Structure formats: structure tokens, C-alpha cells
Amino acid sequence: MKHLSHPLPFHSPLTSLSILLLLLLSSCGNKHVIDEEHTFDRNVWNRFSPERFEFNIQNIDDYYHIDVTVAVDTTIYRYHEFPCAITLVTPGGEERSFRTSIALNDKGRWRGEMQDGYRVVTGRVRSYFSFNSKGVQHMDILQNTSQYNLEGIHSIGLNIYKGKIDYSNFD
């Protein structure tokens, strides 16, 4: 019988099970509820056409951060901010609405980064937000300018993800 100078790999059911369990646990740690982007034809957004983002909330004990990302053509878009109205509709039909604005330009300097010819800026619209019901809900986002057809808007995105409260930041 010939002796091997190095041991053969050991494949026990326990090792395979451990790897599978590790993969499952890491996928359960996914913090994003939704991370989605909608683009506009010809970079024009009609004032009365909301963009709907649908998502499923399974844990109402968690807190969430809500970010909106807007991509603009800086050669056309002429505002320093992006005002929008957001309405959350719960599975039971309850509506929670608020208005907000994302700062795009500060004293002549555009925020965010250029991507594919557009200026992409993300703004936090809610921190540590809590949902009061489980299930499929949606957020409608409207552009809230005085323009009927707002030009220069390439896309709008919504990102909702779990956030932990850091009590050390409170005074």
C-alpha cells in the first residue's frame, strides 16, 4: 500500500451542513427591504404620475432608514433641490404622507457623483422609521415642483433598510 504525503480532503456531512447553515444565516442578515430604481422616458416626470414602489415588511419591531435617490441631467435640471411628496399605503389601506426635499446643489456645487452622464444624489427622508403593520405595502413618490412636466429627471430610487438605533449619538 502506497502512503500519501498529504491527506485527502475531508468531506463530512457535518462540514457541508455547517457551510449551508452559514450561507443561510448570512442571507437572513440582508438588511434591505427594497432597493429599486425607476427611470423616466425622455428624462421627463409628470407632476401627477406617482412612481410606486412595492415591498413586504415582515418585522414591525425593527427600525428602518428610508433613502430616496434621484439622478438628474445637470444641463437641464435647474433647481438646487428635488422636492417630493411621499405616501406610504399599508396593507390595511392606512395612508401616511409627508413632503421632503433632497439637496442637490449647495452654493453652486453639485452633490453626489456622476454616473453614466447623470448626477446621482441620495437623501435620507426618514431615519429610524417604524412600520405598524406586516405585509405588502407601497410608497408612492411624486415630484413636487410647480412644473407639470419636470425635465432633467432621469430616475428615482427608493432604498429601505434596517437600521439600529445608536444611543451613544444622543445627547
N, C-alpha and C positions, 0 to 999 in steps of 0.2 A: 504494500500500500504506500502510495506516494504522499508525503507530508506537504501541505500547502504553507507557503511562507506568510500568507496573510489570511485572516479569517474571512469566511463568506459573509455577505450582509445578512443580518438577522431580521426576518420579517415575521413578527408575531402578530396575532390578531389584536393584541393589546396596543402595539405600536400603531397599527392602522387606525384603530378606534381612537387613539389619542390625537392623531393628526386630524381625523374627521371632526372630533369634538372641538379642537382648536379652531378649525375653519368655521364651524357653526357659531362658536362664541364670538369670533371676530366679525362675522356678518351681522350678528344681533346688535353689535355696537354701532351700527350705522346710525348716525345722528340726523341725517337728512330725511325730512318728511316729504319735501318736494324741492327740486332744483330744476326748474324748467324755464325755457325762453321761447317767446313768440315773436316772429318777425312780421313786418308790415310790407304790403305791396307798395312799390314805388316810394317807400320811406315816408308814408303819409298815414296819420292816425286820426280818424274821425272822432270828434268830441263825444258823440253819442253811441259809440261802439265799444263796449267794455271788452277787455281781454279776460277770459275766465280761466282760472287755474283750479283744478280739482285735486283733492288729496284726501288721505284717510288718516284720522287721528285715532290711535289705539290706547294711548295712555294720557288721561287727563290730569294725572298727578305731576307730570313733568312741566317744565317751563320751556318756552321756545323763543328764539330770536327770529324776527321776520325782516328780511332784506329785499329790497327791490333794486334791480339793475336796469339801467337804461343805456342804450347805445345810440349816439346821435352823430349826424353829419355836421361837423362844426362849421362847414362852409355855408350851410343853410339854416341850421337851428340858431336862433338869435337871442334866446333867453339865458340868463345866468343860473336859472334853476329849472327843475322839472316839477311842476305842481301836479298832484294826482289825488284822486279820491278812491278809497279802498273800502269795499263792503265784503264782510265775511258773512256767509249764509251757512248756518249749522244744519245738521240732518233733520232737526225738528222745525226748520224754517225761520228760526230767530235770525235777525239781521243786526250786525254790529258794524257801524260805519265810522270812518274817520278820514280826515284830509291831512295831507302831509306834503312836503316838498323836499326834493333831493337837490342839494347844492352841486352845480356842475362847473361853475366858473367863479373863482374868487379873485377879484381885483385884476381881471384880465388873464388870469392863469387857469387853464382848464385842469380839472381834477381827473383822476382815473388814468387809464392807459389807452393807447391807441391799439386797436385790434382790427385787422382787415379794413383799414381806412375809416373806422368809426371810433369816436371817443366813448369808452365804456366806463361808467361810473356806478358804483354800488352805494346805496344809502340804507342805513338801519332805520326802519319805520316803526318797529316795536321791539323792545327788549323785555325778556322775562314774561312773555305773554302766556296766559293760561287759557286753554280751551275748556269749555264747560260741558261738552258732550262728545262721546265717542262716535266714530263712524265717518262716512264720506261727507265732506263739506267742500265749499268752494269759496274762492276770493275773486271778486270782480275788480279790476283796476281800470279806471277811466283817466284819460289825460284831462287836466282841469285848468286849461288855459282859456283865453277868450277866443281862440281860433277854432273855427268849425272843422277845418282840416289842417291839423298841425303837421307841417312839413319838417323833414330832417330827422324824424324818429325812425331808426332802423329796427329796433327791437326793445322789448320789455321782458324782464325776467323776474321770477319770484323764487326765493330760497327761504324755506322754513326749516329750522334745525333746532335740536335740543340744546339747551344752554343751562349750565349750572350757575346758581347764584353764588357770587364770591363775596361773602360777608366782610372780608378784610378791606374791601374798597368803600365800604360805607363809613361815614363819619359819625 
